[in-house]
Amino acid sequence: MAYIKKKLSNNGKKAFCVLMENLKISMSEAQKLIDKKRLFCDGKLVEEKNKILNGLVELIVYENNPKGVDIVFENEDFAVIEKPSGVLTHPNGRNCVYSLCDEIWHLWGKEACVAHRLDKETSGLLLVAKHKKSQIEFKTMFEKKQIQKEYLALVEGCVKENFIVDKAMDLVKNYDDVKTRMQICEDGKKAITEFEILEFHSDLNATLLLCKPLTGRQHQIRLHLFHVKHKILGDPLYGLEKDKIERILDEKMSKKERIQISGAKRLCLHSNCLRFIHKNEKFEIKSNADIKKEFFD
């Protein structure tokens, strides 16, 4: 998401007062902007809310940079959009020039937000709450496991039969902070995923699976499949050495080399279906994407 520094008028007042007067906002809103490290005076970050500002005052203002997104479903409370692979769900700092928030805020305003997340390279359906009330409702529904999600994954090898992985997991604590990674561990958080065979592709020695996570842990499907030695093709994180992970994450590896070492140009994981009941109405929303073409191209 692109940003600019907006100059604010300054009468030598406290930081939060300068924001309140310039932006016509409440004290709590002004304090939140300071907490988010958005206010500068003479080029230096302002962190004290009561600091008297003398000098050039600037506020970082984010600007939406929409490129267009496919809307699969929409009503007054929520929308479901198709997330492309390679796009962040949320901006990851001021160096991020584009994320799905550019689309969401452009379409539905700053109150709208994603109700769950997908990894950067995971594509498919993403649920968007349009206002605060629906945001709270969907958060509660996810916590109570009242929203069922289904994914498609193309994995290494020939899977012989449907299976379930019931393995607890938690954060890896000793990986030099290359990126957040998870591990199977007995004292971790409970994680269960069901897997169903859809097709075997002998030319790739790969199986297309329907994946049903019954819990919502980070990297759950990816880690469970890696654990049973059916790694998802294109996974940039699990099963590779640190230097290769870094080159992929830093976008310094060619597509050809990535295909050679990981099996695909992208993570072959796609959010394909969402099922839930909202306001006594049943919803079954399916992806419109031609994901086989995306996986096999």
C-alpha positions, 0 to 999 in steps of 0.5 A, spaced: 500 500 500 503 506 497 503 512 502 505 519 502 507 524 508 502 529 509 504 536 512 500 538 518 499 545 521 502 546 528 501 551 533 506 548 538 501 544 541 501 536 544 502 531 539 495 528 540 492 535 540 495 537 533 492 530 530 485 532 533 485 539 530 488 537 523 484 531 522 477 533 526 478 526 530 477 524 537 483 523 542 483 516 542 483 516 534 489 521 535 493 516 540 492 510 536 495 514 530 501 515 534 501 508 537 502 506 529 508 510 528 505 514 523 507 521 526 513 525 525 516 532 527 522 534 523 523 527 520 523 524 527 518 519 529 513 522 535 512 516 540 510 521 546 502 523 545 503 529 550 510 531 547 510 538 544 511 539 537 515 545 534 517 544 527 515 541 521 509 536 523 508 530 518 503 524 518 504 518 514 497 517 510 496 510 506 493 511 499 489 505 496 492 502 490 487 498 487 488 493 481 482 490 481 479 483 484 474 478 483 468 478 487 465 471 488 459 473 492 457 480 496 451 482 500 450 488 505 454 484 511 460 481 507 463 479 501 467 473 498 473 475 493 478 471 490 485 472 492 491 471 487 497 467 489 503 472 490 499 477 494 499 479 501 492 479 505 495 485 509 500 490 508 507 488 512 509 495 513 511 501 509 515 498 504 509 494 502 506 497 495 500 493 494 495 488 498 488 486 498 487 491 503 488 496 497 482 493 494 477 492 500 478 499 503 477 502 495 471 497 495 467 498 502 471 503 506 476 503 512 471 499 516 471 493 512 477 487 513 478 480 512 475 475 517 481 470 516 488 470 512 491 466 507 498 465 506 501 470 501 502 464 495 495 461 497 490 463 492 482 462 493 476 465 497 477 470 502 471 472 507 471 480 508 467 483 513 464 489 511 463 493 518 464 492 525 458 488 527 459 482 522 467 482 523 465 481 530 460 475 528 465 472 523 471 472 528 466 468 533 464 463 528 471 462 526 473 461 534 467 456 534 469 452 528 462 454 525 465 456 518 468 450 514 473 451 509 476 446 503 482 447 500 485 444 493 492 442 494 497 438 489 502 434 492 508 430 491 507 422 490 501 418 489 497 418 495 493 411 495 487 412 500 484 418 504 487 419 510 486 424 516 492 427 520 491 429 527 498 432 530 499 438 534 503 443 532 507 450 534 512 455 532 519 453 531 523 457 535 530 456 532 530 457 525 534 464 525 527 468 523 528 466 516 520 466 516 515 464 521 515 456 521 511 451 524 513 444 527 509 438 529 510 437 537 506 433 542 505 439 547 503 444 541 496 446 539 491 441 537 490 440 529 486 436 525 486 435 517 482 431 513 484 429 506 481 426 500 484 424 493 481 427 487 486 425 481 493 422 480 497 425 475 502 420 473 506 425 468 508 429 474 507 424 480 503 428 483 496 427 487 490 433 487 487 433 494 481 436 497 483 438 504 479 439 510 482 443 516 478 441 522 482 446 526 485 453 524 492 453 525 497 457 521 500 453 516 496 447 518 495 443 511 502 445 509 505 442 515 501 436 515 502 434 508 509 435 509 509 431 515 506 425 511 511 426 506 506 428 501 509 436 501 505 441 497 508 442 490 512 449 490 512 450 497 517 455 499 518 454 506 517 446 508 523 441 506 528 446 503 534 449 505 535 455 509 539 459 503 534 456 498 528 459 502 531 466 503 532 466 495 525 464 494 522 469 499 527 475 497 524 473 489 531 472 487 530 465 484 528 464 477 521 460 476 525 455 472 530 453 478 524 454 483 520 449 479 526 444 479 527 444 486 520 445 489 516 442 483 512 448 481 512 456 480 508 457 486 505 454 492 499 449 489 494 450 495 487 454 493 482 456 498 476 452 494 470 453 498 467 456 504 460 453 508 457 457 514 450 459 516 449 467 517 443 470 520 439 463 519 441 463 511 446 457 509 451 459 504 456 455 500 461 459 496 465 456 491 471 458 487 470 460 480 478 460 479 480 455 474 485 452 479 488 446 475 490 451 469 494 455 475 497 449 478 499 445 472 501 451 467 
